[in-house]
Amino acid sequence: MTDHVEAGPGGAMTDEVGVITGDVTLTSGAGPDGTASVRIQYTGAEEWYTLTGSPAPCLPRASRPSTRT
């Protein structure tokens, strides 16, 4: 999944360059080991960074909160 978001005043912490703020693009992917990895970049840039805390364990599908309203 990939989407564009606005990283607010607190920003998003990355392993490589610290906090980034502003218009960013996030992408996530599930690994074969039951984890999800998240990468982030300034929208339109070439460089991707690892979101601190990634990869993280995925919740089993039955344990995930419902997104239906």
C-alpha positions in Angstrom: 0.0 0.0 0.0 1.3 3.5 -0.9 -0.2 6.8 0.0 0.7 10.5 0.3 0.3 12.2 3.7 1.3 15.4 5.5 3.7 14.7 8.3 2.8 17.3 10.9 4.9 19.3 13.4 6.2 16.1 15.2 7.1 14.6 11.9 8.0 11.0 11.2 11.2 9.4 12.7 13.4 7.6 10.3 16.4 5.4 11.0 18.6 7.1 8.4 18.0 10.8 8.7 15.9 11.4 11.9 12.7 13.3 11.7 11.1 14.4 8.4 8.1 16.6 8.1 5.9 17.9 5.3 4.5 16.2 2.2 5.7 12.6 2.3 4.9 9.3 0.7 4.6 6.1 2.8 4.7 2.6 1.4 4.2 -0.6 3.4 4.6 -4.3 2.6 4.1 -7.6 4.4 7.0 -9.8 4.8 7.0 -13.6 4.7 7.9 -13.7 8.4 4.6 -12.0 9.6 6.0 -8.5 9.8 5.2 -5.3 8.0 7.8 -2.9 6.8 7.2 0.8 6.2 9.3 3.1 4.1 8.9 6.9 3.8 10.2 9.5 1.4 9.7 13.2 0.7 7.0 13.1 -2.0 8.8 13.3 -5.4 12.3 12.5 -4.0 14.3 9.5 -5.0 15.5 8.5 -1.6 13.5 6.2 0.6 14.0 5.8 4.4 13.0 3.2 7.0 10.3 4.4 9.4 11.7 3.8 12.9 10.2 0.7 14.4 9.9 -1.0 11.1 9.5 -3.9 10.5 6.9 -4.6 13.1 4.8 -7.7 13.8 1.5 -7.8 11.9 -1.7 -8.6 13.9 -3.5 -11.7 12.9 -6.4 -10.8 10.6 -9.0 -11.8 13.2 -7.3 -9.4 15.8 -7.3 -6.3 13.5 -9.7 -3.5 14.4 -12.6 -3.1 11.9 -12.3 -0.2 9.5 -16.0 -0.2 8.7 -18.1 2.7 9.9 
